Amino acid sequence: MKKRILILTASVGSGHIKAAEAVAKELRRREPELELLTVDFMSRETSLLHWLTKELYLIMLAWVPNLYDLCYKFSGGESGGGLAQTAVARLMLPALRKIVAETRPDLVLCTHPFPEGACALLKEELQAAGKELPLAVVMTDYSLHQIWLYPQVDAYFMATEAMRQEMGRKGLAPKLAVAAGIPVSMELKDLPAKGELRQQLGLEELPTVLLMGGGLGLGGLDGTLRELEQLPQRLQLLVIAGRNEKLLARVRALGEDSHHAIHCWGYTDEARRLMGASDLLITKPGGLTISEAFVLGLPMLLHDPIPGPETENAVYAARHGAAVWLHPGESLSRAVAELLQGDLPAMGEKARACSHPEAAAEIAKKIIELCRP
């Protein structure tokens, strides 16, 4: 009988979805007979309430990031975290009950803490009725936060060994806890060389800087471009504006008068190849983005992290020498000039030392083992 895996992710940025896609692809490759169903737990189609929660989160990030930072810190403690976990999980449990009843999975895999919390409550209900539902979780940042931690989870996959050890110190002992790394597309490690990628993409042989703001197009990219105009050296600037159409239009307008060679994209499947063609990445420190940069050995200039998890990601990458974290008040143009004149290859090697190119394969292998009787 075919095994069925329900993958629950969330369209809050693109990182959680990318992680789910990377693992799903490896699951299909290793076990073609598996039946996989991926659900965006925060979409309007899944639940209007979930979608409204996501929209409120995005409004908070855009207008009152300090309030989000306070919420993140409050929910990071055991008492505050427990309250936040319970509240969110109970809010989202009804929709999850319906999804599980309709799909009848043999295992649930979550790449976001909101569906994970609802699954943890559902597991308790099912266990009380004498039923089991294995639950696996892929964490998508470089720090351990209370909102991810539930004793009902059977298998955790996390970015670093330090996170795995910290989980143990917190008294959590799942059946499986693996520091596999954050799962990225296995295609990254097989990309052509930088020069070949530039030819394929129709790019010039200039110092090339890629600017990304995540799938939501956050991060003040148009302001970054204006600041880079101060640099006399002609650069090739590749800009991914994500789903932010207004930002894309502003970038195109700036490109018409720039002395740099500016190329821009909206939400695109070319992001990995653009990363491979670049000498430096300027980005917000999303967990998936920096994980992809690690695999490619791409040095980073990190700025404007979302308070909380992205700040921790920036600390991790900078501490390991793979990135420079630009703090408020520091000159971006000066930082870019110094990096381009510095030892980018050495930074690239430090990035590769942080990478886990086989993470998706390792996670898929363990999940298949969990599905087997």
C-alpha positions as CSV (number, residue, x, y, z in Angstrom):
1,M,0.0,0.0,0.0
2,K,1.3,3.4,-0.9
3,K,2.5,5.6,1.9
4,R,1.1,9.2,2.0
5,I,3.1,12.2,3.3
6,L,1.4,15.5,4.0
7,I,3.8,18.4,3.8
8,L,2.6,21.6,5.6
9,T,4.4,24.8,4.7
10,A,3.6,28.5,4.8
11,S,3.8,31.3,2.2
12,V,5.5,33.8,4.7
13,G,8.3,34.8,2.4
14,S,9.6,32.0,0.2
15,G,12.0,30.1,2.6
16,H,9.5,27.7,4.2
17,I,8.1,26.7,0.8
18,K,11.6,26.3,-0.8
19,A,12.6,24.0,2.1
20,A,9.4,21.9,1.5
21,E,10.1,21.8,-2.2
22,A,13.7,20.6,-1.8
23,V,12.7,17.8,0.6
24,A,9.7,16.8,-1.6
25,K,11.9,16.5,-4.7
26,E,14.3,14.2,-2.9
27,L,11.4,12.1,-1.5
28,R,10.1,11.6,-5.0
29,R,13.5,10.7,-6.3
30,R,14.3,8.2,-3.6
31,E,10.8,6.7,-3.3
32,P,8.7,7.2,-6.5
33,E,5.8,5.3,-5.0
34,L,5.3,7.8,-2.2
35,E,2.2,9.9,-2.4
36,L,3.0,13.5,-1.5
37,L,0.6,16.3,-0.8
38,T,1.9,19.8,-0.1
39,V,-0.4,22.4,1.5
40,D,0.3,26.1,2.1
41,F,-1.1,26.3,5.6
42,M,-1.3,30.1,5.5
43,S,-3.1,30.5,2.1
44,R,-6.6,31.9,1.7
45,E,-7.6,28.6,0.1
46,T,-6.7,26.7,3.3
47,S,-8.2,29.1,5.8
48,L,-9.3,32.7,5.7
49,L,-8.3,33.0,9.3
50,H,-4.8,31.8,8.6
51,W,-4.5,34.1,5.6
52,L,-5.6,37.1,7.8
53,T,-3.0,36.1,10.4
54,K,-0.3,36.1,7.8
55,E,-1.4,39.5,6.5
56,L,-1.4,40.9,10.0
57,Y,2.2,39.5,10.4
58,L,3.3,41.3,7.2
59,I,1.7,44.6,8.3
60,M,3.5,44.3,11.6
61,L,6.9,43.7,9.9
62,A,6.3,46.7,7.5
63,W,5.0,49.2,10.0
64,V,5.9,48.2,13.6
65,P,9.0,45.9,13.4
66,N,9.9,46.7,17.0
67,L,6.5,45.3,18.2
68,Y,7.3,42.1,16.2
69,D,10.7,42.0,18.0
70,L,9.0,42.2,21.4
71,C,6.6,39.4,20.4
72,Y,9.5,37.3,19.2
73,K,11.5,37.8,22.5
74,F,8.4,37.2,24.7
75,S,7.5,33.9,22.8
76,G,11.1,32.8,23.1
77,G,10.9,32.2,26.8
78,E,9.5,29.0,28.2
79,S,6.5,30.6,29.9
80,G,5.8,33.2,27.1
81,G,6.6,30.7,24.4
82,G,4.2,28.2,25.9
83,L,1.4,30.7,25.9
84,A,2.1,31.8,22.3
85,Q,2.4,28.2,21.1
86,T,-0.9,27.1,22.7
87,A,-2.8,30.1,21.5
88,V,-1.6,29.8,17.9
89,A,-2.0,26.0,17.8
90,R,-5.6,26.1,19.1
91,L,-6.5,28.8,16.6
92,M,-5.3,26.7,13.7
93,L,-6.3,23.3,14.9
94,P,-9.8,23.2,13.2
95,A,-8.4,23.7,9.7
96,L,-5.7,21.1,10.4
97,R,-8.3,18.5,11.6
98,K,-10.1,19.0,8.3
99,I,-7.0,18.6,6.1
100,V,-5.9,15.5,8.0
101,A,-9.3,13.9,7.8
102,E,-9.4,14.5,4.0
103,T,-5.9,13.4,3.2
104,R,-5.4,10.6,5.9
105,P,-1.5,10.8,5.8
106,D,0.9,8.3,7.2
107,L,3.3,11.1,8.2
108,V,3.1,14.9,8.5
109,L,6.1,17.0,7.7
110,C,6.1,20.7,8.7
111,T,8.5,23.5,7.6
112,H,6.8,26.2,9.6
113,P,5.9,26.3,13.4
114,F,2.2,27.3,13.0
115,P,1.1,24.0,11.3
116,E,3.5,22.2,13.5
117,G,1.8,23.5,16.7
118,A,-1.6,22.5,15.4
119,C,-0.2,19.0,14.5
120,A,1.2,18.6,18.0
121,L,-2.3,19.2,19.5
122,L,-3.9,16.8,17.0
123,K,-1.4,14.1,17.8
124,E,-2.5,14.4,21.5
125,E,-6.1,13.9,20.4
126,L,-5.3,11.0,18.2
127,Q,-3.1,9.3,20.8
128,A,-6.0,9.6,23.3
129,A,-8.1,7.6,20.8
130,G,-5.3,5.0,20.3
131,K,-4.1,6.3,17.0
132,E,-0.6,7.5,15.9
133,L,0.4,10.2,13.4
134,P,4.2,10.6,13.0
135,L,5.2,14.2,12.9
136,A,8.5,15.5,11.5
137,V,9.7,19.1,11.4
138,V,12.3,21.0,9.3
139,M,13.5,24.2,11.0
140,T,14.4,27.0,8.6
141,D,16.7,29.3,10.7
142,Y,20.0,29.2,12.4
143,S,18.8,29.6,16.0
144,L,16.5,27.5,18.2
145,H,13.3,29.3,19.3
146,Q,10.7,28.1,21.7
147,I,7.9,28.4,19.2
148,W,9.4,25.4,17.3
149,L,9.6,23.1,20.3
150,Y,6.9,20.5,21.0
151,P,7.4,17.2,22.8
152,Q,4.9,15.5,20.4
153,V,7.3,15.9,17.5
154,D,8.9,12.6,16.5
155,A,11.7,13.9,14.3
156,Y,13.5,17.3,14.2
157,F,15.8,18.4,11.4
158,M,17.8,21.5,12.2
159,A,20.6,23.7,10.8
160,T,23.5,23.1,13.2
161,E,24.8,20.7,15.8
162,A,24.7,23.6,18.4
163,M,20.9,23.8,17.9
164,R,20.6,20.0,18.4
165,Q,22.6,20.1,21.6
166,E,20.6,23.1,22.9
167,M,17.4,21.2,22.3
168,G,18.8,18.4,24.6
169,R,19.6,21.0,27.3
170,K,16.0,22.1,27.1
171,G,14.9,18.6,28.0
172,L,13.4,17.7,24.6
173,A,14.2,14.2,23.4
174,P,12.5,13.4,20.1
175,K,12.9,9.9,18.6
176,L,15.2,11.6,16.0
177,A,17.1,14.9,16.1
178,V,19.4,15.5,13.2
179,A,21.6,18.5,12.4
180,A,21.3,17.9,8.7
181,G,21.4,21.6,7.7
182,I,18.6,23.6,6.1
183,P,17.4,21.8,2.9
184,V,18.2,23.6,-0.4
185,S,17.8,22.4,-3.9
186,M,20.3,19.7,-4.8
187,E,20.7,21.4,-8.2
188,L,22.8,24.1,-6.5
189,K,25.9,22.0,-6.2
190,D,25.8,21.1,-10.0
191,L,25.5,24.6,-11.4
192,P,27.9,25.6,-14.2
193,A,30.9,27.8,-13.4
194,K,30.4,31.5,-12.9
195,G,31.7,32.6,-16.3
196,E,29.4,30.1,-18.1
197,L,26.4,31.2,-16.1
198,R,27.0,34.8,-17.1
199,Q,27.2,33.8,-20.7
200,Q,23.9,31.9,-20.5
201,L,22.2,34.8,-18.8
202,G,23.5,37.4,-21.3
203,L,25.5,39.2,-18.6
204,E,28.7,41.3,-18.9
205,E,32.1,40.4,-17.4
206,L,32.0,43.1,-14.7
207,P,32.2,42.8,-10.9
208,T,28.7,41.5,-10.3
209,V,26.5,42.2,-7.2
210,L,23.1,40.5,-6.7
211,L,20.5,42.3,-4.6
212,M,17.7,40.3,-3.2
213,G,14.9,41.1,-0.7
214,G,13.3,37.7,-0.3
215,G,10.1,36.4,-2.0
216,L,8.2,39.4,-0.6
217,G,10.5,42.0,-2.1
218,L,11.4,43.5,1.3
219,G,14.7,45.2,2.3
220,G,14.7,48.7,0.7
221,L,16.3,47.6,-2.6
222,D,15.6,50.8,-4.4
223,G,17.4,52.7,-1.6
224,T,20.3,50.4,-1.9
225,L,20.6,51.1,-5.6
226,R,20.6,54.8,-5.0
227,E,23.5,54.4,-2.6
228,L,25.5,52.3,-4.9
229,E,25.3,55.1,-7.5
230,Q,28.0,56.8,-5.3
231,L,30.6,54.2,-6.4
232,P,32.7,55.3,-9.4
233,Q,33.5,51.8,-10.4
234,R,31.1,50.4,-12.9
235,L,29.3,47.4,-11.5
236,Q,26.8,44.8,-12.8
237,L,23.8,44.9,-10.5
238,L,21.3,42.1,-10.6
239,V,18.1,42.9,-8.8
240,I,15.4,40.4,-7.7
241,A,12.3,42.4,-6.5
242,G,10.2,39.3,-5.7
243,R,6.4,39.7,-5.9
244,N,6.7,43.5,-5.2
245,E,5.5,45.0,-8.5
246,K,5.9,48.6,-7.4
247,L,9.5,47.9,-6.3
248,L,10.2,46.3,-9.7
249,A,8.9,49.3,-11.5
250,R,11.1,51.7,-9.4
251,V,14.2,49.5,-10.0
252,R,13.6,49.6,-13.7
253,A,13.2,53.4,-13.7
254,L,16.5,53.7,-11.7
255,G,18.3,51.5,-14.2
256,E,17.5,53.8,-17.1
257,D,19.8,56.6,-15.6
258,S,22.4,54.5,-13.8
259,H,26.0,54.3,-14.8
260,H,26.0,50.7,-13.6
261,A,24.6,47.8,-15.7
262,I,21.3,47.1,-13.9
263,H,19.3,44.0,-14.7
264,C,16.1,43.3,-12.8
265,W,13.6,40.4,-12.3
266,G,10.4,40.0,-10.3
267,Y,9.6,36.6,-8.7
268,T,11.8,34.3,-10.7
269,D,13.0,30.7,-11.0
270,E,16.4,32.1,-12.1
271,A,17.5,33.1,-8.6
272,R,19.9,30.2,-8.1
273,R,21.6,30.8,-11.4
274,L,21.9,34.5,-10.7
275,M,23.5,33.7,-7.3
276,G,25.9,31.4,-9.1
277,A,26.8,34.2,-11.6
278,S,27.5,36.8,-8.8
279,D,30.6,37.9,-6.8
280,L,28.7,39.3,-3.9
281,L,25.1,39.0,-2.6
282,I,23.4,41.9,-0.8
283,T,20.3,40.5,1.0
284,K,18.2,40.2,4.1
285,P,19.4,37.1,6.0
286,G,16.6,34.7,5.4
287,G,17.6,31.2,6.5
288,L,17.1,29.6,3.0
289,T,18.8,32.5,1.2
290,I,22.0,32.3,3.3
291,S,21.9,28.5,3.1
292,E,21.9,28.7,-0.7
293,A,24.7,31.2,-0.6
294,F,26.7,28.9,1.6
295,V,26.5,26.0,-0.9
296,L,27.5,28.3,-3.7
297,G,30.4,29.9,-1.7
298,L,28.9,33.3,-2.3
299,P,30.0,36.1,0.1
300,M,27.2,38.2,1.6
301,L,26.5,41.7,2.8
302,L,23.5,41.4,5.1
303,H,21.2,44.2,6.0
304,D,17.8,45.0,7.5
305,P,17.1,41.7,9.1
306,I,13.6,41.0,10.3
307,P,13.9,41.3,14.1
308,G,14.3,37.9,15.7
309,P,15.2,34.9,13.5
310,E,16.8,36.9,10.7
311,T,19.0,38.8,13.2
312,E,20.2,35.4,14.5
313,N,20.9,34.2,11.0
314,A,23.0,37.4,10.4
315,V,24.9,36.7,13.6
316,Y,25.6,33.2,12.5
317,A,26.9,34.0,9.0
318,A,29.0,37.0,10.1
319,R,30.5,35.0,13.0
320,H,31.6,32.3,10.6
321,G,33.3,34.8,8.2
322,A,30.9,34.2,5.3
323,A,29.2,37.6,5.5
324,V,29.5,41.2,6.7
325,W,26.5,42.5,8.6
326,L,25.7,46.1,7.8
327,H,24.3,47.8,10.9
328,P,22.1,50.9,10.8
329,G,24.1,54.1,10.1
330,E,26.9,52.3,8.4
331,S,27.7,53.1,4.8
332,L,26.5,50.5,2.3
333,S,28.5,51.9,-0.6
334,R,31.7,51.9,1.4
335,A,31.1,48.3,2.6
336,V,30.5,47.1,-1.0
337,A,33.7,48.9,-2.2
338,E,35.8,47.4,0.6
339,L,34.4,43.9,0.0
340,L,35.0,44.1,-3.8
341,Q,38.6,45.2,-3.1
342,G,39.1,42.6,-0.4
343,D,39.5,38.8,-0.4
344,L,36.1,37.6,-1.6
345,P,37.4,34.1,-2.5
346,A,38.4,33.6,1.2
347,M,34.9,34.6,2.3
348,G,33.5,32.2,-0.3
349,E,35.5,29.3,1.2
350,K,34.2,30.2,4.7
351,A,30.7,30.2,3.3
352,R,31.2,26.7,1.8
353,A,32.5,25.5,5.1
354,C,29.0,26.3,6.6
355,S,27.2,24.6,3.8
356,H,25.1,21.4,3.8
357,P,24.5,20.7,0.1
358,E,23.1,17.2,0.8
359,A,20.7,18.3,3.6
360,A,17.5,17.6,1.5
361,A,18.8,14.1,0.6
362,E,19.6,13.3,4.2
363,I,16.2,14.5,5.5
364,A,14.4,12.6,2.8
365,K,16.2,9.4,3.7
366,K,15.3,9.7,7.4
367,I,11.6,10.5,6.6
368,I,11.3,7.5,4.4
369,E,12.7,5.4,7.3
370,L,10.1,6.9,9.6
371,C,7.3,5.9,7.2
372,R,8.4,2.2,7.1
373,P,6.9,-0.1,9.7
